[in-house]
Amino acid sequence: MTRGHAARALAIGQELIDRGHEVLFCTEGDAEELLSARFGEERVFKTTTPKYHLKHGRLSIWRTVFGNKKYLYGRRNLAKPLIAHLKQWQPDLTVSDYEPLMWQASKELGIPHVAVNSQEFFRSSPMPKGLSLAHRIQAKAGGMIVRRFSPTADLRIVGKILVEKRPKSKALFVGAILRKEFESLTWRPQGEHFVVYSCPMLEQSLAAINQVAQREQKRGKVFGVPPSMVEGYDWLDHQPTSESGFITAVCHADFAVATPGNQFMAETLQLGIPVLMTPTPKQFEQEINAKMQMQARPHQYAMFHSEAEIPDPSQAHHDTTDASGRTKVVDLIEALVKQ
């Protein structure tokens, strides 16, 4: 799972622990590393999760669908190690962030299941104006996958910014799910660097990002790609995986160049940092997110290209986004447990 999923797990998990609950995190990938660093390896159980599949270094939607079909049609067997572990651990409920195995485990154990994610907006929110027919079709398919991962749920919680709720939707919208640390963080640009939040699929954009760094005379601190991808770019510096290091770099950055994932968009909106967005090609959720961000906050968000001007958030005043999603989610979970 990606940093965004890990950041939401960090936020919700820490709030639950602070309120006296025991929490077991089940994941793999970057999330496993980040959660183990915060909560200890004994609180993290490695499981298997869906993955993106590439073609010629670019995201392939069809390869991703077929490469993950076992999660849609064979998850009973995939969930067996998780179920065996949870039978020993004996949880009161399961919480899933856009993955299919927790639902299977809750069904086997006969306990409540909570679906917390951003992708539920595909089904429970109106799409932004001007969205292409292709994106509307893809959003429809995305909504079907969300419900396939969690066909039933005692609670469906949407943690996403800048979206409205369809009148007939039973999902609960909580706004941004941010870690408690964000309550005391402020944006204090130092005039020295900007942050690049990227992924290996966007390797070809690094040359243009290096041009922007040279033009602005600021170092680019690059997160999310292997060190080898940054070698040869005079103005870019690779940064190791570290949630605390990432947040510190963001708070002191003059701006960010980033993929418009749900979590980082919520964090930058809260802090007020200008962002040049680089959606992963064919990652339709990011492309829809980018459109939503620009429509709602045109002075803070813009699309990236080598000649792009850095947005100036000071040109407009906006109401502060709802950043209380963390406590709202845990309030809902606690109420469900007490039923």
C-alpha positions as CSV (number, residue, x, y, z in Angstrom):
1,M,0.0,0.0,0.0
2,T,1.1,3.6,-0.6
3,R,2.1,6.4,1.7
4,G,-1.4,7.8,1.6
5,H,-2.9,4.6,3.0
6,A,-0.1,4.5,5.6
7,A,-0.7,8.1,6.6
8,R,-4.4,7.5,7.2
9,A,-3.6,4.3,9.2
10,L,-1.1,6.3,11.2
11,A,-3.7,9.0,12.0
12,I,-6.6,6.6,12.9
13,G,-4.4,4.0,14.6
14,Q,-2.7,6.6,16.8
15,E,-6.0,8.1,17.8
16,L,-7.3,4.6,18.7
17,I,-4.2,3.8,20.8
18,D,-4.4,7.2,22.5
19,R,-7.9,6.4,23.6
20,G,-6.8,3.0,25.1
21,H,-7.6,0.6,22.2
22,E,-5.3,-2.2,20.9
23,V,-4.6,-2.0,17.2
24,L,-3.1,-4.4,14.7
25,F,-2.1,-3.1,11.3
26,C,-2.2,-5.5,8.4
27,T,-0.4,-4.4,5.2
28,E,2.7,-4.6,3.1
29,G,5.0,-2.3,1.0
30,D,5.8,1.3,2.0
31,A,3.0,1.2,4.6
32,E,4.5,-1.7,6.4
33,E,7.8,0.1,6.7
34,L,6.2,3.4,8.0
35,L,3.8,1.7,10.4
36,S,6.5,-0.6,11.8
37,A,8.7,2.5,12.4
38,R,6.0,4.2,14.4
39,F,4.2,1.4,16.2
40,G,6.8,-1.4,16.3
41,E,7.0,-4.6,14.2
42,E,4.8,-6.5,16.8
43,R,1.8,-4.4,15.8
44,V,2.2,-5.0,12.1
45,F,1.1,-8.2,10.3
46,K,2.3,-8.6,6.8
47,T,-0.4,-9.5,4.3
48,T,-0.8,-9.3,0.6
49,T,-2.4,-6.3,-1.2
50,P,-3.4,-5.4,-4.7
51,K,-0.6,-3.8,-6.9
52,Y,-0.4,-1.6,-10.0
53,H,0.9,-3.3,-13.1
54,L,2.9,-1.5,-15.8
55,K,3.5,-1.7,-19.5
56,H,6.6,-0.1,-20.9
57,G,7.1,1.7,-17.6
58,R,3.5,3.2,-17.6
59,L,0.5,2.2,-15.7
60,S,-1.7,-0.3,-17.5
61,I,-5.3,-0.3,-16.4
62,W,-6.1,-3.7,-18.0
63,R,-2.9,-5.4,-16.7
64,T,-3.7,-4.0,-13.3
65,V,-7.3,-5.3,-13.4
66,F,-6.3,-8.8,-14.6
67,G,-3.2,-8.9,-12.4
68,N,-5.4,-8.4,-9.4
69,K,-8.3,-10.5,-10.3
70,K,-7.4,-13.0,-7.6
71,Y,-8.4,-10.3,-5.0
72,L,-11.8,-10.1,-6.7
73,Y,-12.5,-13.8,-7.2
74,G,-10.1,-15.7,-5.0
75,R,-9.7,-13.8,-1.8
76,R,-11.1,-16.6,0.4
77,N,-7.8,-18.4,0.0
78,L,-5.7,-15.3,0.0
79,A,-7.2,-14.3,3.4
80,K,-6.5,-17.6,5.1
81,P,-3.2,-16.5,6.8
82,L,-4.8,-13.2,7.9
83,I,-7.9,-15.0,9.3
84,A,-5.7,-17.5,11.2
85,H,-3.8,-14.7,12.8
86,L,-6.9,-12.7,13.7
87,K,-8.5,-15.7,15.2
88,Q,-5.7,-15.7,17.7
89,W,-5.7,-11.9,18.1
90,Q,-9.5,-11.8,18.5
91,P,-10.4,-8.2,17.3
92,D,-13.7,-6.5,18.0
93,L,-13.9,-5.3,14.4
94,T,-12.0,-4.8,11.2
95,V,-11.2,-1.5,9.4
96,S,-10.3,-1.6,5.7
97,D,-8.8,1.2,3.5
98,Y,-9.5,0.0,-0.1
99,E,-8.4,-3.6,0.2
100,P,-10.3,-6.8,0.0
101,L,-9.1,-9.2,2.7
102,M,-10.3,-7.5,5.8
103,W,-13.9,-7.9,4.7
104,Q,-13.3,-11.6,4.2
105,A,-11.8,-11.8,7.7
106,S,-14.7,-10.0,9.3
107,K,-17.1,-12.3,7.6
108,E,-15.3,-15.4,8.8
109,L,-14.9,-14.1,12.4
110,G,-18.5,-12.7,12.6
111,I,-17.4,-9.2,13.6
112,P,-18.3,-5.7,12.3
113,H,-16.5,-4.4,9.3
114,V,-15.8,-0.7,8.6
115,A,-14.8,0.6,5.1
116,V,-12.7,3.8,5.4
117,N,-11.4,5.2,2.1
118,S,-11.5,8.0,-0.4
119,Q,-12.5,5.9,-3.4
120,E,-16.1,5.6,-2.1
121,F,-16.7,9.1,-3.6
122,F,-16.9,7.4,-7.0
123,R,-20.3,6.1,-5.9
124,S,-21.4,8.5,-3.2
125,S,-20.4,11.9,-4.7
126,P,-21.2,13.9,-7.8
127,M,-18.3,14.1,-10.2
128,P,-16.7,17.5,-10.9
129,K,-18.1,19.6,-13.7
130,G,-16.5,19.2,-17.1
131,L,-15.3,15.7,-16.5
132,S,-14.8,13.7,-19.7
133,L,-17.0,10.7,-20.6
134,A,-13.9,8.4,-20.4
135,H,-13.3,9.6,-16.8
136,R,-17.0,9.2,-15.9
137,I,-16.9,5.6,-17.2
138,Q,-13.6,4.9,-15.3
139,A,-15.1,6.5,-12.1
140,K,-18.1,4.2,-12.5
141,A,-15.8,1.2,-12.7
142,G,-13.8,2.4,-9.7
143,G,-17.0,2.6,-7.7
144,M,-17.7,-1.0,-8.6
145,I,-14.3,-2.1,-7.4
146,V,-14.8,-0.3,-4.1
147,R,-17.9,-2.2,-3.4
148,R,-16.4,-5.5,-4.6
149,F,-13.6,-5.1,-2.0
150,S,-16.2,-4.5,0.8
151,P,-19.5,-5.8,-0.5
152,T,-21.1,-5.1,2.9
153,A,-20.0,-2.8,5.7
154,D,-21.4,-1.7,9.0
155,L,-20.0,1.7,8.3
156,R,-18.9,3.3,5.0
157,I,-16.7,6.3,5.8
158,V,-15.4,8.7,3.1
159,G,-12.2,10.5,4.0
160,K,-11.8,13.0,1.2
161,I,-11.6,16.8,0.7
162,L,-13.6,19.1,-1.6
163,V,-16.4,16.6,-2.3
164,E,-20.1,16.7,-1.7
165,K,-22.4,13.8,-0.8
166,R,-25.2,12.5,-3.0
167,P,-28.6,12.9,-1.3
168,K,-29.3,9.2,-1.3
169,S,-25.9,8.0,-0.2
170,K,-25.6,6.3,3.2
171,A,-21.9,6.9,3.4
172,L,-20.5,9.1,6.2
173,F,-18.3,12.0,5.0
174,V,-15.6,13.1,7.5
175,G,-13.3,15.3,5.5
176,A,-9.6,15.1,5.7
177,I,-8.1,12.3,7.8
178,L,-4.9,13.9,9.1
179,R,-2.5,12.9,11.8
180,K,-2.7,14.8,15.1
181,E,0.7,16.4,14.4
182,F,-0.9,18.5,11.7
183,E,-2.9,20.5,14.3
184,S,0.4,22.2,15.3
185,L,2.1,22.3,11.9
186,T,2.4,25.5,9.9
187,W,3.9,26.2,6.4
188,R,7.2,28.1,6.9
189,P,9.0,28.3,3.5
190,Q,12.7,28.8,3.8
191,G,13.5,29.9,0.3
192,E,15.9,26.9,-0.2
193,H,14.0,23.9,-1.5
194,F,10.8,22.4,-2.8
195,V,9.4,18.9,-2.3
196,V,8.9,16.3,-5.1
197,Y,6.4,13.6,-4.1
198,S,6.5,11.2,-7.0
199,C,6.7,7.5,-8.0
200,P,8.8,5.4,-10.4
201,M,6.1,5.6,-13.1
202,L,6.8,9.3,-13.4
203,E,10.6,8.9,-14.0
204,Q,10.3,10.7,-17.3
205,S,9.1,13.9,-15.5
206,L,12.2,14.3,-13.4
207,A,14.1,16.0,-16.3
208,A,11.5,18.7,-16.5
209,I,11.4,19.0,-12.6
210,N,15.1,19.5,-12.7
211,Q,14.6,22.4,-15.1
212,V,12.1,24.0,-12.8
213,A,14.6,23.6,-9.9
214,Q,17.3,25.3,-11.9
215,R,15.0,28.1,-13.0
216,E,13.8,28.7,-9.4
217,Q,17.3,28.2,-8.0
218,K,16.0,25.8,-5.4
219,R,16.9,22.2,-4.6
220,G,14.3,19.6,-5.2
221,K,14.0,17.1,-2.4
222,V,12.7,13.9,-4.1
223,F,10.6,11.3,-2.2
224,G,9.0,8.1,-3.5
225,V,11.5,7.0,-6.1
226,P,14.7,4.9,-6.0
227,P,18.0,6.8,-5.6
228,S,19.2,5.6,-9.0
229,M,16.4,7.6,-10.7
230,V,17.7,10.9,-9.3
231,E,21.3,10.4,-10.2
232,G,22.5,12.7,-12.9
233,Y,20.1,15.6,-12.0
234,D,22.2,18.4,-10.6
235,W,19.3,20.1,-8.8
236,L,17.5,17.1,-7.4
237,D,18.4,15.3,-4.1
238,H,17.0,11.8,-3.2
239,Q,15.3,11.5,0.2
240,P,14.9,8.2,2.2
241,T,11.5,6.9,3.3
242,S,10.7,8.7,6.5
243,E,7.3,10.1,7.5
244,S,8.8,12.7,9.9
245,G,11.5,13.7,7.4
246,F,8.9,14.1,4.7
247,I,6.6,16.3,6.7
248,T,9.5,18.5,7.9
249,A,10.6,18.9,4.3
250,V,7.1,19.8,3.2
251,C,6.6,22.4,6.0
252,H,9.8,24.2,5.0
253,A,9.4,23.9,1.2
254,D,8.6,26.8,-1.0
255,F,6.2,24.6,-3.1
256,A,5.6,21.0,-4.1
257,V,5.6,19.0,-7.3
258,A,3.4,16.0,-6.6
259,T,1.1,13.3,-7.8
260,P,-2.4,14.4,-6.8
261,G,-3.2,11.6,-4.4
262,N,-5.9,12.0,-1.9
263,Q,-3.8,12.2,1.2
264,F,-1.1,14.7,0.1
265,M,-3.7,17.0,-1.4
266,A,-5.5,17.1,1.9
267,E,-2.2,17.8,3.7
268,T,-1.2,20.6,1.4
269,L,-4.6,22.1,1.5
270,Q,-4.5,22.2,5.3
271,L,-1.0,23.8,5.3
272,G,-1.7,26.2,2.3
273,I,1.3,25.0,0.2
274,P,1.3,25.7,-3.5
275,V,1.4,22.5,-5.6
276,L,2.2,21.7,-9.2
277,M,0.4,18.4,-9.9
278,T,1.8,15.5,-12.0
279,P,-0.9,12.8,-12.3
280,T,0.4,9.3,-13.0
281,P,-0.6,8.7,-16.7
282,K,-3.8,6.6,-16.8
283,Q,-4.3,6.8,-13.1
284,F,-7.8,8.2,-13.4
285,E,-8.4,8.9,-9.8
286,Q,-5.4,11.2,-9.7
287,E,-6.5,12.9,-12.9
288,I,-10.0,13.5,-11.4
289,N,-8.4,14.7,-8.1
290,A,-6.3,17.2,-10.1
291,K,-9.4,18.6,-11.8
292,M,-11.2,19.0,-8.5
293,Q,-8.2,20.7,-6.8
294,M,-7.9,23.3,-9.6
295,Q,-11.6,24.0,-9.7
296,A,-11.8,24.5,-6.0
297,R,-8.4,26.2,-5.3
298,P,-7.0,27.6,-8.6
299,H,-4.6,29.9,-6.8
300,Q,-3.0,27.0,-4.9
301,Y,-3.0,24.1,-7.4
302,A,-1.9,24.0,-11.1
303,M,-0.8,21.3,-13.6
304,F,3.0,20.7,-13.9
305,H,5.1,21.4,-17.0
306,S,8.6,22.7,-17.4
307,E,7.3,26.3,-17.9
308,A,4.6,26.2,-15.2
309,E,4.4,29.2,-12.9
310,I,4.3,28.5,-9.2
311,P,0.8,29.1,-7.8
312,D,0.4,31.9,-5.3
313,P,-2.2,30.9,-2.6
314,S,-2.0,34.4,-1.1
315,Q,-4.1,35.7,-4.0
316,A,-7.3,34.2,-2.7
317,H,-8.9,33.5,0.7
318,H,-10.7,30.3,1.2
319,D,-12.5,28.8,4.2
320,T,-10.4,26.2,6.0
321,T,-11.1,22.7,5.0
322,D,-12.5,20.2,7.5
323,A,-9.5,18.5,9.0
324,S,-11.3,16.7,11.9
325,G,-11.7,13.4,10.0
326,R,-9.4,11.5,12.3
327,T,-11.5,12.1,15.4
328,K,-14.8,11.6,13.6
329,V,-13.7,8.2,12.3
330,V,-12.6,7.0,15.7
331,D,-15.9,8.4,17.3
332,L,-17.8,6.3,14.8
333,I,-15.8,3.2,15.4
334,E,-16.2,3.5,19.2
335,A,-19.9,4.0,18.8
336,L,-20.1,0.9,16.7
337,V,-18.2,-1.2,19.2
338,K,-20.5,-0.1,22.0
339,Q,-23.7,-1.2,20.2
